[in-house]
Amino acid sequence: MMAGDSDRVWVDSMPDAYDRWLVPAVFHPFAVDLAGRVPAHAPDRVLELAAGTGVLTNEILAARPTAEVTATDLNPAMVDVGRRRAPGARWREANALDLAFDAAEFDVVACQFGVMFFPDKAAALAEARRVLAPQGVILMSTWGDLADHDFQAALVAGLERAFPDDPPSFMSSVPHGYADPNVIAADLRAGGLDCVEIETVTLEGRAPSAADLAMGYCNGTPVRAEIEARGDLATTTAVVASVMEERLGSGQVTGRMAALVIEARATAERTR
Ligand SMILES: C[S@@+](CC[C@H](N)C(=O)[O-])C[C@H]1O[C@@H](n2cnc3c(N)ncnc32)[C@H](O)[C@@H]1O
């Protein structure tokens, strides 16, 4: 299924809600893992795509302090928060499909949980390839199967309880809609890249409560637009919170979260 425009929009308070309720529990553990892969490539110039509120940005700045990091995102509201949260980077608004950078400007292009939002993935990967130096590397991540993400599977169960006749589909069609390694490898090839590795990384998420996670997903992601098209946001968030608590437990909650971590390089014939 193709993503609609509302599936990639973060406006108003959404970036703050995302950053407060979801980043520490869900995105920070993977940012530490992905940033830990950067120093091995000894980059001087790193470009981050779909950087959101800067959780990976800060980890890259810490892991490779000598690198100049340029962080970009499509949504101005995300860039505003990111610029405040990760001031050590140069921030720019940018659509990953159309980057205003010169060819071969960067040694590493990094992207955490952003590629699944790009409407034409092969075109976005080709654009990343264009701005990558000949020996450069792309490091990116995407979620694995929904069933292997305890928090997001619980969220979907909550949304199905709230809207049994017309359950929102964003979570399965976008964040978890790009989980097939064969499709990813084919898109990399089409973008002029060789897939070096696609690794399944499963990490533990930890949140103060299921209600916190429900607040984050319902208010700080495009799920919000799906809820508002169907009913009341606060009422739905409460239903989702109770279903998530049934599945995850009360008090502090933990969950398995599986992602695919991808390393790719420019194909040899294009680097000659
Ligand atoms: C799930 S968030 C991930 C943000 C951040 N990388 C993190 O790990 O917290 C997805 C991000 O993709 C961005 N995005 C969506 N479509 C994009 C596009 N075409 N170009 C650049 N960024 C895009 C959104 O604005 C959002 O910040």
The ligand as an ORCA input file, in Angstrom:
! r2SCAN-3c Opt
* xyz 0 1
  C       9.874      7.497     12.637
  S      10.586      9.062     12.342
  C      12.321      8.703     12.613
  C      13.063      9.921     13.076
  C      14.476      9.672     13.600
  N      15.331      9.140     12.566
  C      14.469      8.785     14.816
  O      15.075      7.719     14.786
  O      13.857      9.172     15.825
  C      10.502      9.226     10.584
  C      11.010     10.552     10.095
  O      11.016     10.540      8.663
  C      10.796     11.866      8.222
  N      10.450     11.816      6.794
  C       9.333     11.313      6.233
  N       9.394     11.406      4.899
  C      10.580     11.983      4.588
  C      11.220     12.361      3.364
  N      10.646     12.142      2.173
  N      12.440     12.934      3.429
  C      13.032     13.160      4.631
  N      12.470     12.836      5.815
  C      11.257     12.255      5.796
  C       9.716     12.368      9.158
  O       9.598     13.767      9.179
  C      10.204     11.775     10.481
  O      11.021     12.687     11.162
*
